Amino acid sequence: MPLEPKIDVLVVDDVADAAQSLALLLEADGYESRIALSGEAAMAALEQYQPLCVFLDFQMPGMDGLELARHIKQKFGDDVVLVAYTGMAESNARVNEAFAVVDHYFIKPIPQAELRKLFPPKSKGDPG
């Protein structure tokens, strides 16, 4: 089954409010987003959409952000930008391992100014 048209961002977080908040921030700046509430749900979403970017929470039950990042890299290589975010300290060895796999990372909460450096607001009529 062919992929549907690309979306801008897939937000993956096991905390629905956190995922929705980040997705709303991105949508307010003109980006199309989808939400997945687990690593497994993200893998299913990737079968339907190939996002340009995946924001992934590092600390999730089941498939965590590191495992998800590895699956995405294996499937899409560098065609999908990976952005990890976590509330854990950067000194955690597993967090450092994940940060080596992804393209960008943030410590929660993500400051909007920092988010906009990576995703500047789209102007009207800007296709992406």
FENQUIQUI-V815083 format. One record per backbone hydrogen bond with DSSP energy under -0.5 kcal/mol. CO is the residue of the C=O (numbers start at 1). NH is the residue of the N-H. If there is no record, write none. Layout:
# FENQUIQUI-V815083
co->{CO | CO}
nh->{NH | NH}
This chain:
# FENQUIQUI-V815083
co->{7 | 8 | 9 | 9 | 10 | 10 | 11 | 11 | 12 | 14 | 15 | 16 | 17 | 18 | 19 | 20 | 21 | 22 | 23 | 24 | 25 | 26 | 26 | 27 | 29 | 32 | 32 | 34 | 36 | 38 | 39 | 40 | 41 | 42 | 43 | 44 | 44 | 45 | 45 | 48 | 49 | 52 | 53 | 54 | 54 | 55 | 56 | 58 | 58 | 62 | 63 | 64 | 65 | 66 | 67 | 68 | 69 | 70 | 71 | 72 | 72 | 73 | 76 | 77 | 81 | 82 | 82 | 83 | 84 | 85 | 86 | 89 | 92 | 93 | 94 | 95 | 96 | 97 | 98 | 98 | 104 | 106 | 109 | 111 | 111 | 112 | 113 | 114 | 115 | 123 | 125}
nh->{52 | 53 | 11 | 34 | 12 | 55 | 13 | 36 | 57 | 16 | 19 | 20 | 21 | 22 | 23 | 24 | 25 | 26 | 27 | 28 | 29 | 29 | 31 | 30 | 122 | 8 | 9 | 11 | 13 | 42 | 43 | 44 | 45 | 46 | 47 | 47 | 48 | 48 | 49 | 4 | 51 | 81 | 10 | 56 | 83 | 12 | 85 | 60 | 65 | 64 | 39 | 68 | 69 | 70 | 71 | 72 | 73 | 74 | 75 | 76 | 77 | 77 | 79 | 80 | 54 | 103 | 104 | 56 | 106 | 58 | 108 | 92 | 96 | 97 | 98 | 99 | 100 | 101 | 101 | 102 | 84 | 86 | 111 | 114 | 115 | 116 | 117 | 118 | 119 | 126 | 127}
